[in-house]
């Protein structure tokens, strides 16, 4: 159920890479592609009293899979984002704890 929350990159751009991106991530995580959620968040960035372009930033919310998988996950995301000619971006992982995650009101663990 990895969820990628994407800011500063248009939904049109993400659509171009979404299918192969999710396929590679699913292969890495050994799960189905239907476990992934990609969301492009629309926000307004302000600097020095002016509206500016948002910095490309991707949050990955997931159940921790270890540093090796996390590094590979980030490499896959980076490979696809770079094909969009976006030279600089950041990725942050936010792990969920299974005992704090509920599906339809029932604890996930």
MMTF fields as JSON, N, C-alpha, C and O atoms, coordinates in Angstrom:
{
  "mmtfVersion": "1.0.0",
  "mmtfProducer": "UNKNOWN",
  "numBonds": 435,
  "numAtoms": 436,
  "numGroups": 109,
  "numChains": 1,
  "numModels": 1,
  "chainsPerModel": [1],
  "groupsPerChain": [109],
  "chainIdList": ["A"],
  "bondAtomList": [4, 2, 8, 6, 12, 10, 16, 14, 20, 18, 24, 22, 28, 26, 32, 30, 36, 34, 40, 38, 44, 42, 48, 46, 52, 50, 56, 54, 60, 58, 64, 62, 68, 66, 72, 70, 76, 74, 80, 78, 84, 82, 88, 86, 92, 90, 96, 94, 100, 98, 104, 102, 108, 106, 112, 110, 116, 114, 120, 118, 124, 122, 128, 126, 132, 130, 136, 134, 140, 138, 144, 142, 148, 146, 152, 150, 156, 154, 160, 158, 164, 162, 168, 166, 172, 170, 176, 174, 180, 178, 184, 182, 188, 186, 192, 190, 196, 194, 200, 198, 204, 202, 208, 206, 212, 210, 216, 214, 220, 218, 224, 222, 228, 226, 232, 230, 236, 234, 240, 238, 244, 242, 248, 246, 252, 250, 256, 254, 260, 258, 264, 262, 268, 266, 272, 270, 276, 274, 280, 278, 284, 282, 288, 286, 292, 290, 296, 294, 300, 298, 304, 302, 308, 306, 312, 310, 316, 314, 320, 318, 324, 322, 328, 326, 332, 330, 336, 334, 340, 338, 344, 342, 348, 346, 352, 350, 356, 354, 360, 358, 364, 362, 368, 366, 372, 370, 376, 374, 380, 378, 384, 382, 388, 386, 392, 390, 396, 394, 400, 398, 404, 402, 408, 406, 412, 410, 416, 414, 420, 418, 424, 422, 428, 426, 432, 430],
  "bondOrderList": [1, 1, 1, 1, 1, 1, 1, 1, 1, 1, 1, 1, 1, 1, 1, 1, 1, 1, 1, 1, 1, 1, 1, 1, 1, 1, 1, 1, 1, 1, 1, 1, 1, 1, 1, 1, 1, 1, 1, 1, 1, 1, 1, 1, 1, 1, 1, 1, 1, 1, 1, 1, 1, 1, 1, 1, 1, 1, 1, 1, 1, 1, 1, 1, 1, 1, 1, 1, 1, 1, 1, 1, 1, 1, 1, 1, 1, 1, 1, 1, 1, 1, 1, 1, 1, 1, 1, 1, 1, 1, 1, 1, 1, 1, 1, 1, 1, 1, 1, 1, 1, 1, 1, 1, 1, 1, 1, 1],
  "groupList": [{"groupName": "UNK", "atomNameList": ["N", "CA", "C", "O"], "elementList": ["N", "C", "C", "O"], "formalChargeList": [0, 0, 0, 0], "bondAtomList": [1, 0, 2, 1, 3, 2], "bondOrderList": [1, 1, 2], "singleLetterCode": "X", "chemCompType": "L-PEPTIDE LINKING"}],
  "groupTypeList": [0, 0, 0, 0, 0, 0, 0, 0, 0, 0, 0, 0, 0, 0, 0, 0, 0, 0, 0, 0, 0, 0, 0, 0, 0, 0, 0, 0, 0, 0, 0, 0, 0, 0, 0, 0, 0, 0, 0, 0, 0, 0, 0, 0, 0, 0, 0, 0, 0, 0, 0, 0, 0, 0, 0, 0, 0, 0, 0, 0, 0, 0, 0, 0, 0, 0, 0, 0, 0, 0, 0, 0, 0, 0, 0, 0, 0, 0, 0, 0, 0, 0, 0, 0, 0, 0, 0, 0, 0, 0, 0, 0, 0, 0, 0, 0, 0, 0, 0, 0, 0, 0, 0, 0, 0, 0, 0, 0, 0],
  "groupIdList": [1, 2, 3, 4, 5, 6, 7, 8, 9, 10, 11, 12, 13, 14, 15, 16, 17, 18, 19, 20, 21, 22, 23, 24, 25, 26, 27, 28, 29, 30, 31, 32, 33, 34, 35, 36, 37, 38, 39, 40, 41, 42, 43, 44, 45, 46, 47, 48, 49, 50, 51, 52, 53, 54, 55, 56, 57, 58, 59, 60, 61, 62, 63, 64, 65, 66, 67, 68, 69, 70, 71, 72, 73, 74, 75, 76, 77, 78, 79, 80, 81, 82, 83, 84, 85, 86, 87, 88, 89, 90, 91, 92, 93, 94, 95, 96, 97, 98, 99, 100, 101, 102, 103, 104, 105, 106, 107, 108, 109],
  "secStructList": [7, 7, 3, 3, 3, 3, 3, 1, 1, 7, 2, 2, 2, 2, 2, 2, 2, 2, 2, 2, 2, 2, 2, 2, 2, 2, 2, 2, 2, 6, 1, 7, 4, 4, 4, 7, 3, 3, 3, 3, 3, 7, 7, 7, 3, 3, 3, 6, 6, 3, 3, 3, 7, 7, 7, 7, 3, 3, 3, 3, 3, 3, 3, 7, 7, 7, 2, 2, 2, 2, 2, 2, 2, 2, 2, 2, 2, 2, 2, 2, 2, 2, 6, 6, 6, 7, 7, 7, 7, 3, 3, 3, 3, 3, 3, 3, 7, 4, 4, 4, 7, 3, 3, 6, 6, 3, 3, 7, 7],
  "xCoordList": [0.79, 0.0, 0.835, 0.409, 2.021, 2.773, 1.971, 1.331, 2.029, 1.325, 2.372, 3.155, 2.391, 3.317, 2.542, 1.668, 2.867, 2.246, 3.247, 4.354, 2.845, 3.77, 3.369, 2.232, 4.334, 4.116, 5.146, 6.273, 4.748, 5.696, 5.957, 6.836, 5.205, 5.302, 3.871, 3.01, 3.609, 2.235, 1.699, 2.45, 0.408, -0.236, -0.047, 0.052, 0.007, 0.261, 1.624, 1.759, 2.615, 3.958, 3.97, 4.574, 3.312, 3.281, 2.531, 2.909, 1.475, 0.742, 1.66, 1.5, 2.61, 3.523, 4.367, 4.708, 4.704, 5.601, 4.899, 5.514, 3.636, 2.962, 2.935, 3.223, 2.597, 2.463, 3.793, 3.858, 4.865, 6.13, 6.73, 7.384, 6.517, 7.005, 6.381, 7.086, 5.07, 4.372, 4.713, 4.845, 4.857, 5.218, 6.575, 6.725, 7.553, 8.879, 8.835, 9.458, 8.096, 7.994, 7.286, 7.686, 6.24, 5.506, 6.403, 6.365, 7.2, 8.129, 9.125, 9.405, 9.652, 10.596, 9.953, 10.556, 8.73, 8.043, 7.331, 6.767, 7.364, 6.716, 5.239, 4.739, 4.552, 3.115, 2.474, 3.17, 1.16, 0.448, 0.505, 0.699, 0.335, 0.333, -0.863, -0.824, -1.916, -3.104, -2.887, -3.776, -1.732, -1.41, -0.881, -0.734, -0.596, 0.042, -0.974, -1.95, -0.705, -1.509, -0.551, 0.411, -0.821, -0.076, -1.035, -2.113, -0.655, -1.482, -0.636, 0.395, -1.081, -0.432, -1.175, -2.357, -0.467, -1.064, -0.828, 0.3, -1.882, -1.787, -1.702, -2.599, -0.617, -0.412, 0.146, 0.579, 0.129, 0.657, 1.872, 1.768, 3.007, 4.237, 4.424, 4.189, 4.847, 5.05, 6.442, 6.857, 7.166, 8.481, 8.631, 8.374, 9.049, 9.321, 8.109, 8.243, 6.931, 5.708, 5.177, 4.27, 5.738, 5.308, 5.005, 5.577, 4.087, 3.804, 4.924, 5.259, 5.493, 6.595, 6.268, 5.343, 7.025, 6.849, 7.18, 8.133, 6.395, 6.666, 7.884, 8.081, 8.688, 9.846, 9.356, 8.504, 9.864, 9.44, 9.786, 10.95, 8.76, 8.921, 7.977, 6.791, 8.502, 7.703, 7.784, 8.871, 6.632, 6.55, 6.082, 5.106, 6.781, 6.391, 5.918, 6.703, 4.639, 4.067, 3.864, 3.199, 4.448, 4.421, 4.762, 5.111, 4.662, 5.181, 6.653, 7.001, 7.496, 8.948, 9.339, 8.84, 10.227, 10.705, 12.217, 12.802, 12.848, 14.295, 15.032, 14.515, 16.246, 17.015, 17.378, 17.394, 17.667, 18.034, 16.877, 17.076, 15.673, 14.497, 14.184, 13.824, 14.322, 14.054, 14.991, 14.556, 16.27, 17.231, 16.872, 16.922, 16.515, 16.142, 14.852, 14.725, 13.906, 12.642, 12.927, 12.371, 13.797, 14.166, 14.887, 14.673, 15.738, 16.444, 15.467, 15.624, 14.469, 13.469, 12.692, 12.515, 12.227, 11.505, 12.39, 11.946, 13.635, 14.564, 14.765, 14.775, 14.925, 15.132, 13.995, 14.237, 12.756, 11.611, 11.432, 11.09, 11.655, 11.52, 12.553, 12.257, 13.748, 14.799, 14.435, 14.887, 13.63, 13.205, 12.279, 12.05, 11.751, 10.871, 11.665, 11.087, 12.991, 13.883, 13.723, 13.786, 13.518, 13.464, 14.794, 14.994, 15.706, 17.06, 17.218, 18.176, 16.276, 16.429, 15.074, 14.084, 15.043, 13.82, 14.225, 15.375, 13.282, 13.545, 12.5, 11.362, 12.914, 12.024, 12.168, 13.283, 11.048, 11.069, 10.164, 9.057, 10.638, 9.867, 9.261, 9.939, 7.982, 7.255, 6.652, 5.667, 7.243, 6.745, 5.519, 5.417, 4.6, 3.456, 3.826, 4.576, 3.3, 3.447, 2.19, 1.074, 2.37, 1.219, 0.2, -1.002, 0.667, -0.29, -1.023, -1.924, -0.635, -1.297, -2.06, -2.522, -2.19, -2.847, -4.123, -4.105, -5.219, -6.52, -7.122, -7.07, -7.682, -8.381, -9.829, -10.125, -10.726, -12.151, -12.387, -13.221, -11.631, -11.81, -11.139, -11.276, -10.416, -9.739, -8.229, -7.714, -7.551, -6.097, -5.495, -5.936, -4.494, -3.952, -3.021, -2.845, -2.428, -1.416, -1.972, -1.254],
  "yCoordList": [-1.188, 0.0, 1.256, 2.28, 1.203, 2.448, 3.549, 3.347, 4.713, 5.884, 6.937, 7.319, 7.411, 8.455, 9.754, 9.877, 10.719, 12.04, 12.977, 13.182, 13.535, 14.256, 15.723, 16.054, 16.599, 18.044, 18.62, 18.134, 19.649, 20.358, 19.704, 20.146, 18.654, 17.991, 17.836, 17.357, 18.228, 18.21, 16.782, 15.83, 16.67, 15.364, 14.825, 13.612, 15.701, 15.255, 14.578, 13.555, 15.136, 14.551, 13.207, 12.248, 13.134, 11.881, 10.804, 9.634, 11.183, 10.207, 9.537, 8.351, 10.273, 9.73, 8.579, 7.658, 8.632, 7.627, 6.662, 5.707, 6.896, 6.166, 4.651, 3.909, 4.188, 2.74, 2.006, 1.083, 2.382, 1.659, 1.893, 1.005, 3.071, 3.349, 2.384, 1.738, 2.291, 1.424, -0.043, -0.815, -0.436, -1.821, -2.185, -3.262, -1.303, -1.572, -1.576, -2.423, -0.629, -0.581, -1.815, -2.36, -2.26, -3.456, -4.688, -5.55, -4.768, -5.883, -5.889, -6.94, -4.728, -4.616, -5.043, -5.771, -4.587, -4.853, -6.209, -6.609, -6.907, -8.214, -8.142, -8.924, -7.182, -7.025, -6.57, -6.265, -6.528, -6.114, -4.61, -3.842, -4.201, -2.779, -2.065, -0.853, -2.813, -2.204, -1.817, -1.232, -2.129, -1.731, -0.299, 0.249, 0.304, 1.621, 2.733, 2.575, 3.856, 5.063, 6.188, 6.463, 6.833, 8.03, 9.2, 9.162, 10.231, 11.43, 12.659, 12.869, 13.465, 14.748, 15.808, 16.071, 16.4, 17.399, 18.783, 19.149, 19.522, 20.874, 21.857, 21.932, 22.6, 23.563, 24.849, 24.878, 25.888, 27.174, 27.493, 27.602, 27.639, 27.981, 29.492, 30.142, 30.023, 31.469, 31.726, 31.11, 32.638, 33.046, 34.535, 35.047, 35.213, 36.645, 37.428, 38.366, 37.025, 37.735, 37.447, 38.13, 36.44, 36.11, 34.626, 33.794, 34.314, 32.917, 32.405, 33.023, 31.269, 30.659, 29.195, 28.636, 28.583, 27.157, 26.351, 26.661, 25.327, 24.441, 23.58, 23.155, 23.329, 22.46, 21.02, 20.603, 20.253, 18.86, 18.028, 17.909, 17.467, 16.737, 15.546, 15.687, 14.381, 13.152, 12.544, 12.24, 12.367, 11.655, 10.242, 10.03, 9.284, 7.888, 7.428, 7.342, 7.137, 6.626, 5.133, 4.702, 4.345, 2.894, 2.18, 2.811, 0.849, 0.015, -0.223, -0.651, 0.054, -0.043, -1.43, -2.448, -1.446, -2.687, -2.84, -3.724, -1.997, -2.073, -1.105, -0.681, -0.767, 0.261, -0.15, 0.698, -1.426, -1.867, -1.663, -1.137, -2.075, -1.894, -0.408, 0.062, 0.338, 1.778, 2.473, 3.306, 2.126, 2.719, 2.385, 3.257, 1.139, 0.731, 1.426, 1.826, 1.566, 2.25, 3.689, 4.178, 4.356, 5.744, 5.825, 6.768, 4.845, 4.827, 4.685, 5.344, 3.833, 3.651, 4.94, 5.372, 5.56, 6.83, 7.848, 8.528, 7.95, 8.929, 8.701, 9.653, 7.449, 7.13, 7.675, 8.238, 7.51, 7.966, 9.483, 10.103, 10.08, 11.538, 12.236, 13.263, 11.69, 12.288, 12.251, 13.107, 11.28, 11.24, 12.406, 12.695, 13.071, 14.229, 15.528, 16.614, 15.412, 16.58, 17.457, 18.684, 16.808, 17.501, 17.197, 16.09, 18.173, 17.888, 17.786, 17.188, 18.369, 18.379, 18.143, 18.79, 17.211, 16.874, 16.15, 15.74, 16.002, 15.294, 14.213, 14.325, 13.163, 12.058, 11.847, 11.803, 11.718, 11.433, 10.235, 10.152, 9.322, 8.134, 8.337, 8.729, 8.064, 8.17, 6.798, 6.409, 6.066, 4.712, 4.703, 5.465, 3.811, 3.546, 2.397, 1.498, 2.433, 1.314, 0.459, 0.976, -0.829, -1.703, -1.631, -1.736, -1.452, -1.392, -0.051, 0.12, 0.904, 2.211, 2.44, 3.55, 1.4, 1.508, 0.671, -0.487, 1.263, 0.586, 0.488, 1.441, -0.654, -0.891, -1.196, -2.196, -0.319, -0.455, -0.57, -1.353, 0.233, 0.289, -0.823, -0.889, -1.696, -2.817, -2.638, -2.32, -2.853, -2.717, -3.673, -4.817, -3.212, -3.919, -5.074, -6.012, -5.015, -6.014, -7.357, -8.313],
  "zCoordList": [0.0, 0.0, 0.0, 0.534, -0.589, -0.635, -1.31, -2.342, -0.691, -1.202, -1.518, -0.648, -2.767, -3.172, -3.311, -4.169, -2.463, -2.509, -3.183, -2.687, -4.308, -5.171, -5.262, -5.599, -4.953, -5.066, -6.028, -6.114, -6.74, -7.596, -8.938, -9.678, -9.267, -10.573, -11.072, -10.334, -12.293, -12.79, -12.912, -13.123, -12.776, -12.92, -14.335, -14.521, -15.333, -16.708, -16.818, -17.489, -16.175, -16.189, -15.465, -15.946, -14.324, -13.562, -14.338, -14.289, -15.053, -15.876, -16.893, -17.179, -17.439, -18.455, -17.919, -18.66, -16.626, -16.053, -15.101, -14.628, -14.819, -13.74, -13.93, -12.991, -15.122, -15.328, -15.142, -14.33, -15.867, -15.662, -14.276, -13.729, -13.708, -12.357, -11.356, -10.581, -11.379, -10.424, -10.679, -9.729, -11.935, -12.237, -11.627, -11.049, -11.752, -11.175, -9.651, -9.01, -9.072, -7.612, -7.074, -6.045, -7.757, -7.33, -7.417, -6.539, -8.462, -8.602, -7.446, -6.87, -7.111, -5.998, -4.684, -3.895, -4.458, -3.187, -3.168, -2.149, -4.303, -4.424, -4.061, -3.252, -4.682, -4.466, -5.777, -6.745, -5.798, -6.991, -7.204, -6.262, -8.455, -8.775, -8.146, -7.931, -7.855, -7.25, -5.794, -5.176, -5.241, -3.875, -3.8, -2.708, -4.942, -4.972, -5.211, -5.944, -4.567, -4.745, -5.121, -4.403, -6.248, -6.641, -6.567, -7.16, -5.85, -5.756, -6.015, -5.374, -6.956, -7.22, -6.415, -6.641, -5.486, -4.613, -5.209, -5.54, -5.334, -5.877, -4.718, -3.878, -4.691, -3.618, -4.217, -5.369, -3.433, -3.857, -2.993, -1.772, -3.635, -2.922, -2.963, -3.982, -1.842, -1.731, -1.19, -0.208, -1.832, -1.37, -1.594, -2.683, -0.555, -0.642, -1.15, -1.935, -0.687, -1.04, -2.437, -2.911, -3.098, -4.458, -4.578, -3.873, -5.491, -5.803, -6.706, -7.717, -6.321, -7.069, -7.348, -6.759, -8.24, -8.51, -7.257, -6.543, -7.0, -5.87, -6.181, -7.319, -5.175, -5.347, -5.468, -4.683, -6.42, -6.581, -5.337, -4.955, -4.729, -3.475, -3.476, -3.772, -3.145, -3.121, -1.734, -1.243, -1.105, 0.169, -0.113, -0.832, 0.456, 0.324, 1.694, 2.638, 1.791, 3.035, 2.84, 1.898, 3.748, 3.566, 4.846, 5.844, 4.825, 5.902, 5.584, 4.484, 6.546, 6.344, 5.833, 6.312, 4.865, 4.255, 4.38, 3.754, 5.174, 5.36, 4.445, 3.411, 4.847, 4.159, 2.731, 1.839, 2.497, 1.148, 0.168, -0.927, 0.559, -0.301, -0.433, -1.512, 0.677, 0.631, -0.36, -1.155, -0.307, -1.244, -2.693, -3.56, -2.956, -4.314, -4.758, -5.915, -3.84, -4.124, -4.552, -5.535, -3.8, -4.121, -5.461, -6.223, -5.756, -7.036, -8.203, -9.231, -8.043, -9.108, -9.322, -10.461, -8.242, -8.375, -9.083, -10.008, -8.65, -9.219, -10.708, -11.489, -11.102, -12.513, -13.374, -14.442, -12.913, -13.698, -13.633, -14.64, -12.481, -12.37, -13.248, -13.86, -13.311, -14.149, -15.632, -16.392, -16.059, -17.47, -17.807, -18.981, -16.793, -17.002, -17.07, -17.098, -17.097, -17.129, -15.892, -15.965, -14.777, -13.491, -12.803, -12.304, -12.772, -12.306, -10.792, -10.303, -10.054, -8.599, -7.948, -8.291, -7.009, -6.291, -5.018, -4.858, -4.133, -2.88, -2.674, -3.13, -1.975, -1.619, -0.119, 0.4, 0.575, 2.01, 2.279, 1.747, 3.097, 3.466, 4.842, 5.791, 4.925, 6.192, 6.472, 5.845, 7.411, 7.675, 8.587, 9.548, 8.242, 9.112, 10.037, 9.657, 11.24, 12.164, 12.039, 12.092, 11.876, 11.65, 12.788, 12.544, 14.031, 15.151, 15.226, 16.047, 14.364, 14.331, 13.026, 12.761, 12.219, 10.92, 10.953, 11.37, 10.513, 10.575, 9.175, 8.398, 8.87, 7.618, 7.971, 8.624, 7.531, 7.87, 9.363, 9.818, 10.126, 11.573, 12.352, 13.574, 11.674, 12.361, 12.212, 11.14, 13.321, 13.318, 12.293, 12.176, 11.552, 10.412, 10.805, 10.028, 11.996, 12.361, 12.403, 12.693]
}
